[in-house]
Amino acid sequence: MTPDLSYLKPDAKIGIAGAGLLGQLLAWQLSAAGFRVTLFDAASSAKPQSAAHTAAGMLAPISEAAEAGPDVYAMGVYGIERWREWLSHIGTQASSCLHEHGSLLVAHPQDESELEQFISDTRPLQHYADCSIRHLHRDDLQHLEPDLSGQFQRGLLLSPEAHLDNRQLLQQLSAQISTQDVRVYENTPVSAEPFAIISESTGQKFSFDVVIDCRGAGARAALIQLRAVRGETLHLETCEVTLQRPVRLMHPRYQLYIVPKPGNRFVIGATQIESEDLSPISLQSSLELSSAVYTLAPAFAEARILEAGVNLRPAFANNMPSVCAQRGLISANGLYRHGYLLAPAVVDHVLHLLDAQRQSPFAHLLQARRQRSERRDNSFNSEPVYE
Ligand SMILES: Cc1cc2nc3c(=O)[nH]c(=O)nc-3n(C[C@H](O)[C@H](O)[C@H](O)COP(=O)(O)OP(=O)(O)OC[C@H]3O[C@@H](n4cnc5c(N)ncnc54)[C@H](O)[C@@H]3O)c2cc1C
């Protein structure tokens, strides 16, 4: 469904609800393109509440496609290319937020069949020339990541994967937006409708030529098919361990990862629970995340727990993003657990809707997908599973 946006002038007024990942990227790009942009968020940049802030920042097209399929791989590879390009435009500090050293998958000796299963699940990607999965033995693992426990006999190196220092990146993006002519309303929860954004606290109505709803899981009341998937993380600090790349532990019941961050920090994640609960991390999740990280590298034992992050991933029933457009309102949502990976494809599609000169290579996957997906089934199992 392509909306008629032909009424938009080059300096049209655009209102964006939600200043998380999509909202900030769109504000940056649209204001640079000459549109007059106003950005609203329920939280503030000093105390962000977005899933983007909680996320681990992995760009994992192969790992994600093992479950989500080749479309996610293709959009993800495109996403990494776009991040490389975008970050150089945001600034030199932003460029250093992208790390392209691949990622590692390991399994305990008794669980090595999980690695075989992964190879089998990613077989549909084999026809992509750039989809490189290298088998590693113990010595290779120790060479690549000397601080990993020596008990791992086998692993996989996924060379096309990357990771972002996402919190630094969000700060850089926000700083960049502040130098552009974007009006920002913080601590302002809003609802979005065609041509208007309404403050939920004061009832004030702001009129625009077009509104873009990027409220992530906060848009659940407006998008009945949208569900929230709770994710919990631990942020650790230690100078006893150094890792160059994300490491995933493949386990029959869960997959956990460690993502290195600047300043001797690590994000350990993440639970994946079909729940809208935003209360603090459970004891069970915290024990499972901690014991998994300890088996990956026992030197984590002395790490300090700086933070336990909890947030909601916005997801449609098919776990794919969707851009729905009507006159005066575009809704971009459902980035689920691959927000950083797929945001470039989604942002480029929204830009294409507003300016047909811009390319959207994944339009066929992104537009009106929500209409094809099933309505939410409330019978989801609430047992934690892990990404
Ligand atoms: C634990 C965890 C780990 C993750 N790890 C990864 C990863 O490694 N790689 C990856 O690619 N993705 C990851 N993700 C997914 C990624 O974070 C999300 O897909 C992405 O942030 C979604 O972007 P968004 O802009 O749609 O929503 P968000 O980033 O959540 O932004 C939504 C914004 O809208 C605001 N808002 C909400 N309601 C309102 C309202 N009523 N009025 C005004 N503002 C409102 C919120 O404050 C927020 O700032 C992870 C997510 C979680 C939770």
The ligand as a Tripos MOL2 file, in Angstrom:
@<TRIPOS>MOLECULE
LIG
   53    58     1     0     0
SMALL
NO_CHARGES

@<TRIPOS>ATOM
      1 C1         17.5370   -6.7880   25.7220 C.3       1 LIG1
      2 C2         17.5300   -6.3740   24.2760 C.ar      1 LIG1
      3 C3         18.6280   -6.6690   23.4850 C.ar      1 LIG1
      4 C4         18.6370   -6.3020   22.1370 C.ar      1 LIG1
      5 N1         19.7500   -6.5480   21.3970 N.ar      1 LIG1
      6 C5         19.7690   -6.2190   20.0910 C.ar      1 LIG1
      7 C6         20.9310   -6.4580   19.3150 C.ar      1 LIG1
      8 O1         21.9500   -6.9430   19.8240 O.2       1 LIG1
      9 N2         20.8990   -6.1500   17.9870 N.ar      1 LIG1
     10 C7         19.7980   -5.6050   17.4030 C.ar      1 LIG1
     11 O2         19.8260   -5.3660   16.1790 O.2       1 LIG1
     12 N3         18.6800   -5.3360   18.1340 N.ar      1 LIG1
     13 C8         18.6480   -5.6270   19.4500 C.ar      1 LIG1
     14 N4         17.5390   -5.3570   20.1980 N.ar      1 LIG1
     15 C9         16.3430   -4.8300   19.5270 C.3       1 LIG1
     16 C10        16.3430   -3.3130   19.3600 C.3       1 LIG1
     17 O3         16.7150   -2.6880   20.5520 O.3       1 LIG1
     18 C11        14.9270   -2.8750   18.9610 C.3       1 LIG1
     19 O4         14.4820   -3.6350   17.8700 O.3       1 LIG1
     20 C12        14.9130   -1.3940   18.5600 C.3       1 LIG1
     21 O5         15.3940   -0.6070   19.6040 O.3       1 LIG1
     22 C13        13.5000   -0.9570   18.1760 C.3       1 LIG1
     23 O6         13.6010    0.3860   17.7490 O.3       1 LIG1
     24 P1         12.3660    1.3810   17.8400 P.3       1 LIG1
     25 O7         12.8550    2.7080   17.4430 O.co2     1 LIG1
     26 O8         11.2020    0.7750   17.1140 O.co2     1 LIG1
     27 O9         11.9590    1.3470   19.3920 O.3       1 LIG1
     28 P2         12.7690    1.9050   20.6450 P.3       1 LIG1
     29 O10        14.2100    1.8940   20.4050 O.co2     1 LIG1
     30 O11        12.2480    1.1830   21.8480 O.co2     1 LIG1
     31 O12        12.3040    3.4320   20.7260 O.3       1 LIG1
     32 C14        10.9510    3.7730   21.0250 C.3       1 LIG1
     33 C15        10.9450    5.1650   21.6550 C.3       1 LIG1
     34 O13         9.5950    5.5990   21.7680 O.3       1 LIG1
     35 C16         9.4320    6.2200   23.0240 C.3       1 LIG1
     36 N5          8.0020    6.1120   23.3810 N.ar      1 LIG1
     37 C17         7.2970    5.0100   23.7090 C.ar      1 LIG1
     38 N6          6.0210    5.3390   23.9350 N.ar      1 LIG1
     39 C18         5.9240    6.6760   23.7320 C.ar      1 LIG1
     40 C19         4.8680    7.6080   23.7900 C.ar      1 LIG1
     41 N7          3.6100    7.2490   24.1260 N.pl3     1 LIG1
     42 N8          5.1400    8.9070   23.5150 N.ar      1 LIG1
     43 C20         6.3890    9.3130   23.1820 C.ar      1 LIG1
     44 N9          7.4280    8.4670   23.1140 N.ar      1 LIG1
     45 C21         7.1930    7.1720   23.3710 C.ar      1 LIG1
     46 C22        10.3360    5.4600   23.9600 C.3       1 LIG1
     47 O14        10.6780    6.2460   25.1030 O.3       1 LIG1
     48 C23        11.5380    5.2000   23.0640 C.3       1 LIG1
     49 O15        12.4970    6.2390   23.1550 O.3       1 LIG1
     50 C24        17.5050   -5.6670   21.5640 C.ar      1 LIG1
     51 C25        16.4220   -5.3390   22.3600 C.ar      1 LIG1
     52 C26        16.4350   -5.6850   23.7170 C.ar      1 LIG1
     53 C27        15.2530   -5.3120   24.5780 C.3       1 LIG1
@<TRIPOS>BOND
     1     1     2 1
     2     2     3 ar
     3     2    52 ar
     4     3     4 ar
     5     4     5 ar
     6     4    50 ar
     7     5     6 ar
     8     6     7 ar
     9     6    13 1
    10     7     8 2
    11     7     9 ar
    12     9    10 ar
    13    10    11 2
    14    10    12 ar
    15    12    13 ar
    16    13    14 ar
    17    14    15 1
    18    14    50 ar
    19    15    16 1
    20    16    17 1
    21    16    18 1
    22    18    19 1
    23    18    20 1
    24    20    21 1
    25    20    22 1
    26    22    23 1
    27    23    24 1
    28    24    25 2
    29    24    26 1
    30    24    27 1
    31    27    28 1
    32    28    29 2
    33    28    30 1
    34    28    31 1
    35    31    32 1
    36    32    33 1
    37    33    34 1
    38    33    48 1
    39    34    35 1
    40    35    36 1
    41    35    46 1
    42    36    37 ar
    43    36    45 ar
    44    37    38 ar
    45    38    39 ar
    46    39    40 ar
    47    39    45 ar
    48    40    41 1
    49    40    42 ar
    50    42    43 ar
    51    43    44 ar
    52    44    45 ar
    53    46    47 1
    54    46    48 1
    55    48    49 1
    56    50    51 ar
    57    51    52 ar
    58    52    53 1
@<TRIPOS>SUBSTRUCTURE
     1 LIG1         1 GROUP 0 **** ****
